[in-house]
Amino acid sequence: MPDRLRRLRRTPQLRELVRETSVRPKDLIYPIFVREGIRSPEPIDSMPGQFRLPIGAVGNLACEAYELGIGALLIFGLPSKKDERATEAYNPNGVVQNAIRAAKDSCPEMVVMTDVCVCAYTPHGHCGILGGTSTPQPPSSVSGRALVTPGATNRETEEWGSEVLNDETLPLLAEMAVSHARAGADVVGPSSMMDHQVRALREGLDRNGFGNTAIMAYSAKFASGFYGPFRDAADSAPSHGDRSSYQHDAANARHARLELLEDVEEGADILMVKPGLAYLDIIRMARETADLPIAAYNVSGEYSMVKAAAERGWLDEPRIVLETMTAFKRAGANLIITYHAKDAAKWMRGGED
């Protein structure tokens, strides 16, 4: 056993030479919010430095991220209309679909990922269709086009009940994923936490000729208090209740492992753990469970805590952010979804402003 382990820590050059874990800009995925019907970026108060973007700004942002070496964009959409059937989610000319085209037209090389969930497209803010005496019917088959007229008049939310219907939601999610693939998305990410959502997307994509579109499964997505700023940014907070009935219990690691294994079986290409910082043990478990790439989501609450402390001078923001990114990689993540992506990429490249 060496008795002078400090020998290899004496200089920056030695420390870098023997460093076990490294983070590069191409390991980062930058999540963005795109809002339909606005002309200029809207600051997000609870997420300093982040904005709701108009569709017209997406192309320039895609090029900027690509030039910084960032690996991918992850697009979240805020539609101008919501209804119980989430018809804007799979509208071929919806906000995400148009944002994908804008990114690909300006920067074809940039990898574009999308979120597949209906919480931002319904007035109730839940991640699936709600039950009731008159349950809205999702698309009956995945055709790659909207099967319900976008903007159609629907009953008020309270008439639809409050139970999230798993199986009735799956065809809608598949329809949404196919519409994203048709617009040019490289990767789709089902985040609704419906059972068998990965299988539904894989079958729908394959049936419609998108066998090469990858799926990033939100496999270990926990019911967490760290999502608050995101729900503000995406206007997706539940109008009643919470999401504990379909997102993982924060106390259950083994249950998350079962979900990881199921998503591998159903055809996932990337597995995700969300949130990241408070769930490093789950990232390590995911790495030991599967050989697929693992993504860690450094979520909005984690981002905003660092920004708030840095604004008060309590933390060295670049140091804390890069240390956190290293922790995700050390735990076993290959990819890191983070709102710090642009700044982190600049810091990695030598402290550019």
Residue pairs with C-beta under 8 A, 6 or more apart in sequence:
8 14
8 15
8 17
8 18
9 15
20 330
21 326
21 329
21 330
22 326
22 329
23 322
23 325
23 326
23 328
23 329
23 336
23 344
23 348
24 69
24 348
25 68
25 69
25 70
25 71
25 341
25 344
25 345
25 348
25 349
26 69
26 70
26 71
27 71
27 325
27 329
27 334
27 335
27 336
28 70
28 71
28 325
28 335
28 336
28 337
28 338
28 341
28 344
28 345
29 70
29 71
29 72
29 73
29 74
29 113
29 295
29 335
29 336
29 337
29 338
29 341
30 65
30 70
30 72
30 73
30 74
30 338
30 339
30 341
30 342
31 73
31 74
31 75
31 76
31 337
31 338
31 339
32 53
32 58
32 61
32 73
32 74
32 75
32 76
33 44
33 50
33 51
33 52
33 53
33 76
33 77
33 78
33 233
33 234
34 52
34 53
34 54
34 55
34 58
34 75
34 76
34 77
34 78
34 95
34 96
34 99
35 42
35 52
35 53
35 54
35 77
35 78
35 95
36 55
36 77
36 78
36 79
36 80
36 94
36 95
37 80
38 52
38 54
39 54
39 56
40 54
41 51
41 52
41 53
41 54
41 57
42 51
42 52
43 50
43 51
44 50
44 51
44 52
44 229
44 232
44 233
45 232
46 228
46 229
46 232
46 233
46 300
46 304
47 229
47 230
47 232
47 233
47 300
47 303
47 304
47 307
47 339
48 304
48 307
48 308
48 311
49 307
49 339
49 343
50 233
50 303
50 339
52 78
52 233
53 61
55 95
55 98
55 99
55 102
56 102
58 75
58 99
58 102
58 103
58 106
59 102
59 103
59 105
59 106
59 107
60 106
61 73
61 103
62 73
62 102
62 103
62 104
62 106
62 107
62 110
62 112
63 106
63 107
63 110
64 342
65 73
65 110
65 341
65 342
65 345
66 107
66 109
66 110
68 342
68 345
68 346
68 349
69 345
69 349
70 341
70 342
70 345
71 111
71 335
72 110
72 111
72 112
72 113
72 186
72 187
73 103
73 110
73 111
73 112
73 113
74 113
74 114
74 115
74 189
74 337
75 96
75 99
75 100
75 103
75 112
75 113
75 114
75 115
76 96
76 115
76 120
76 233
76 234
77 94
77 95
77 96
77 99
77 115
77 120
78 95
78 120
78 234
78 235
79 88
79 89
79 94
79 95
79 120
79 121
80 88
80 95
81 88
81 150
81 151
82 88
82 120
82 121
82 122
82 123
83 121
83 122
83 123
83 151
83 152
83 153
83 154
84 122
84 123
84 124
84 129
84 130
84 136
84 154
84 155
84 157
84 160
85 129
85 136
85 137
85 138
85 148
85 152
85 154
85 172
86 118
86 121
86 122
86 129
86 172
86 176
87 121
87 146
87 148
87 149
87 150
87 151
87 152
88 94
88 95
88 121
88 150
88 151
89 118
89 121
89 172
89 175
89 176
90 139
90 146
90 147
90 172
90 175
90 176
90 178
90 179
91 97
91 146
91 150
91 179
92 145
92 146
92 179
92 182
92 183
94 150
94 179
96 114
96 115
96 180
96 183
97 179
97 180
97 182
97 183
98 183
100 112
100 114
100 180
100 183
100 184
100 185
101 183
101 184
103 110
103 112
103 184
104 110
104 112
104 184
111 186
111 187
112 184
112 185
112 186
112 187
113 185
113 186
113 187
113 188
113 189
113 216
114 177
114 180
114 185
114 187
114 188
114 189
115 189
115 191
116 173
116 176
116 177
116 180
116 188
116 189
116 190
116 191
116 192
116 197
116 201
117 127
117 173
117 190
117 191
117 192
118 126
118 127
118 128
118 129
118 169
118 172
118 173
118 176
118 192
119 125
119 126
119 127
119 192
119 234
119 236
119 238
120 234
120 235
120 236
122 130
122 157
123 157
123 239
124 130
124 157
124 160
124 238
124 239
124 240
125 231
125 236
125 237
125 238
125 239
126 164
126 238
126 241
126 243
127 164
127 169
127 191
127 192
127 193
127 194
127 243
127 246
128 164
128 165
128 166
128 168
128 169
128 192
128 194
128 246
129 135
129 136
129 138
129 164
129 165
129 168
129 169
129 172
130 136
130 157
130 160
130 161
130 162
130 163
130 164
130 165
131 160
131 161
131 162
131 163
131 164
131 165
132 159
132 160
132 161
132 162
132 163
133 159
133 161
134 155
134 159
134 160
135 160
135 161
135 165
135 168
136 154
136 160
137 168
138 168
138 169
138 170
138 171
138 172
138 175
139 146
139 147
139 148
139 171
139 172
139 174
139 175
140 147
140 171
141 147
141 171
142 171
142 174
142 175
142 178
142 203
142 204
142 207
142 208
143 175
143 178
143 208
144 175
144 178
144 179
144 181
144 182
144 208
145 179
146 175
146 179
147 175
157 239
162 240
162 241
164 194
164 245
164 246
166 194
166 195
166 196
166 246
169 192
169 194
170 194
170 196
170 197
170 200
171 200
171 204
173 190
173 192
173 194
173 197
173 200
173 201
174 200
174 201
174 203
174 204
174 205
175 204
177 188
177 190
177 201
177 204
177 205
177 213
177 215
178 204
178 205
178 208
178 210
180 188
181 188
181 205
181 208
181 210
181 213
182 208
182 210
185 213
186 213
186 214
187 213
187 214
187 215
187 216
187 269
187 270
188 201
188 205
188 213
188 214
188 215
188 216
189 215
189 216
189 217
189 218
189 272
190 197
190 198
190 200
190 201
190 215
190 217
190 218
191 218
191 221
192 246
193 218
193 221
193 243
193 246
193 247
193 248
194 200
194 246
196 266
197 217
198 215
198 217
198 262
198 263
198 266
198 267
198 268
199 266
199 267
201 215
202 215
202 266
202 267
205 211
205 213
205 215
214 269
214 270
215 267
215 268
215 269
215 270
216 268
216 269
216 270
216 271
216 272
216 295
217 263
217 268
217 270
217 271
217 272
218 272
218 274
219 256
219 259
219 260
219 263
219 268
219 271
219 272
219 273
219 286
220 248
220 256
220 259
220 260
220 271
220 272
220 273
220 274
220 279
220 282
220 286
221 247
221 248
221 272
221 274
222 247
222 248
222 249
222 250
222 256
222 274
222 275
222 279
222 282
223 242
223 243
223 244
223 247
223 248
223 249
223 250
224 247
224 250
224 274
224 275
224 278
224 299
224 301
225 301
226 275
226 278
226 299
226 300
226 301
226 302
227 275
227 299
227 300
227 301
228 300
228 301
229 300
229 301
229 303
229 304
230 236
230 299
230 300
230 301
231 237
233 300
248 255
248 256
248 259
249 255
253 281
253 282
253 285
256 273
256 282
256 285
257 285
257 286
257 289
260 271
260 285
260 286
260 289
260 290
261 289
261 290
263 271
264 271
264 290
264 292
268 292
269 292
269 293
270 292
270 293
270 294
270 295
270 335
271 286
271 290
271 292
271 293
271 294
271 295
272 294
272 295
272 296
272 297
272 337
273 279
273 282
273 283
273 286
273 294
273 295
273 296
273 297
273 333
274 296
274 297
274 299
275 297
275 298
275 299
275 301
275 302
276 283
276 296
276 297
276 298
276 299
276 302
276 328
276 333
276 336
277 298
277 302
277 324
277 327
277 328
278 302
280 327
280 328
280 331
281 331
283 294
283 296
283 328
283 331
283 332
283 333
284 331
284 332
286 294
286 332
287 294
287 331
287 332
287 333
288 332
293 334
293 335
294 332
294 333
294 334
294 335
295 333
295 334
295 335
295 336
295 337
296 328
296 331
296 333
296 335
296 336
296 337
297 337
297 338
298 324
298 325
298 328
298 336
298 337
298 338
298 339
298 340
300 339
302 324
303 338
303 339
303 340
306 315
306 317
306 320
306 321
306 324
306 340
307 317
309 315
310 316
310 317
310 320
317 343
318 343
318 347
318 351
321 340
321 343
321 344
321 347
322 344
322 347
322 348
325 336
325 338
325 340
325 344
328 336
329 336
338 344
346 352
346 353
